Amino acid sequence: MPCIVLYEPEIPPNTGSIARLCAATRIPLHLIEPLGFKLEDKYLKRAGLDYWPHVNLSVWPDFSAFAKANAHLRFVATTSQHRGHGAVPYHKFAYQENDALLFGAESKGLPESFLTDPTQCIAIPIFGEVRSLNLANAASIILYESLRQLGTLNSHIG
């Protein structure tokens, strides 16, 4: 089963919405510090509603600690279309069960060092004059495409 990794998230309602997404899909959520908020933040809790007990949440002091403990995962970096890097469109990428879907901070995305391998870097096509989509929306789009490809959706919806 894939997991979602938020690298230094900044906006509590986005993280709360992604936590709710993870509860709905039973996907683990990993937060890489520093966080731009406290986990007790009322906006974070409000966006996640009463689903927080159902979130498989882990918080890591930095990416190297996460990577070391999760060496079995394939790291799939997400980037906005305008940053380029030859990223694969998310719907043409071949997802695997052991994918860690990496999303960067809302204001700056992932560090450039995460985006060096274009075969492991995905983007959502954008047609208008917008740099990127909302983080929670992007996580939803990409996660559900990975679940579709992996056949997970077939067992939950007739």
C-alpha positions in Angstrom: 0.0 0.0 0.0 1.4 3.4 -0.8 1.8 6.2 1.8 1.7 10.0 1.7 4.7 12.0 3.0 4.4 15.7 3.6 7.8 17.4 3.7 7.7 20.4 6.0 4.0 21.2 5.6 3.0 24.8 6.4 -0.8 25.2 6.3 -2.8 23.3 9.0 -6.0 22.9 7.0 -4.2 21.3 4.1 -2.5 18.8 6.4 -5.9 18.2 8.1 -7.6 17.5 4.8 -4.8 15.1 3.8 -5.1 13.4 7.1 -8.8 12.9 6.4 -8.0 11.5 3.0 -5.6 9.1 4.6 -8.2 8.0 7.1 -10.7 7.5 4.3 -8.3 5.3 2.3 -6.4 3.7 5.2 -3.1 5.1 3.9 -0.3 6.0 6.3 0.6 9.7 6.6 4.1 10.7 7.4 5.0 14.3 8.4 8.6 15.5 8.1 9.5 18.3 10.5 9.8 21.2 10.9 6.0 21.7 10.7 4.6 25.1 10.1 2.1 24.5 12.9 1.5 22.5 16.1 -0.3 19.2 15.8 -2.8 20.6 18.3 -3.7 23.5 15.9 -7.5 24.0 15.9 -7.6 24.5 12.1 -5.7 21.2 11.6 -8.1 19.4 13.9 -11.1 21.0 12.2 -10.1 20.0 8.7 -9.5 16.4 9.9 -12.9 16.5 11.8 -13.4 13.5 14.1 -11.3 11.2 11.9 -8.0 11.8 13.6 -8.2 8.5 15.6 -8.3 6.7 12.3 -5.2 8.3 10.8 -2.0 6.1 10.8 0.2 9.1 11.6 4.0 9.3 12.0 6.1 12.4 12.6 9.8 12.4 11.7 12.4 14.9 12.8 13.9 15.1 9.3 13.8 13.3 6.0 16.9 11.3 6.6 15.4 9.7 9.7 12.2 8.8 7.7 14.3 7.5 4.7 16.5 5.3 7.0 13.5 3.8 8.7 11.7 3.2 5.4 14.4 2.1 3.1 12.0 -0.5 1.6 9.9 2.3 0.1 10.3 3.8 -3.4 10.3 7.6 -3.1 8.1 9.3 -5.7 8.6 13.1 -5.7 5.8 15.4 -6.8 6.4 18.7 -8.4 4.4 21.5 -10.0 4.4 21.6 -13.7 6.1 25.0 -13.9 9.2 23.6 -12.1 9.7 21.1 -15.0 12.4 18.5 -14.3 11.0 16.4 -17.1 8.4 15.0 -14.6 6.1 12.2 -15.7 2.4 13.2 -15.9 0.9 11.6 -12.8 -1.6 9.5 -14.9 1.2 8.0 -17.0 3.4 7.0 -14.1 3.5 3.3 -13.1 2.7 3.2 -9.4 3.9 0.4 -7.0 2.6 -0.9 -3.7 5.7 0.4 -1.9 5.5 4.0 -3.1 6.0 6.9 -0.7 4.3 9.8 -2.4 6.3 12.9 -1.4 4.7 16.3 -1.3 6.6 19.5 -0.5 5.8 22.6 1.5 3.0 24.7 0.1 5.2 27.8 -0.5 8.3 26.1 -2.0 7.6 22.5 -2.9 10.2 19.8 -2.4 13.9 20.7 -2.4 15.7 20.4 -5.7 17.7 17.5 -4.4 14.5 15.4 -4.4 13.8 16.1 -8.0 17.0 14.8 -9.7 15.5 11.6 -11.1 12.8 12.5 -13.6 11.7 8.9 -13.8 10.7 9.1 -10.1 9.2 12.6 -10.3 5.5 13.2 -11.2 3.4 16.3 -11.9 -0.3 17.0 -12.5 -0.8 18.8 -15.9 -2.2 22.3 -15.5 -3.7 24.1 -18.5 -4.3 27.6 -17.1 -2.2 30.4 -15.7 -1.7 28.7 -12.3 1.6 27.6 -10.9 0.2 24.7 -8.9 -2.8 23.1 -7.3 -3.7 23.2 -3.6 -1.7 20.6 -1.8 -4.7 18.6 -0.5 -6.2 18.5 -3.9 -3.0 17.4 -5.5 -2.5 14.6 -2.9 -6.1 13.4 -3.5 -5.7 13.3 -7.3 -2.4 11.4 -7.1 -3.3 9.0 -4.3 -6.5 8.0 -6.0 -4.7 7.4 -9.4 -2.2 5.2 -7.6 -5.0 3.3 -5.9 -6.8 2.9 -9.2 -3.7 1.5 -10.9 -3.0 -0.9 -8.0 -6.5 -2.3 -8.2 -7.4 -1.1 -4.7 -10.5 0.8 -5.8 -12.0 -2.3 -7.3 -12.4 -4.0 -3.9 -14.2 -1.0 -2.4 -16.7 0.2 -5.1 -18.7 -2.2 -7.1 
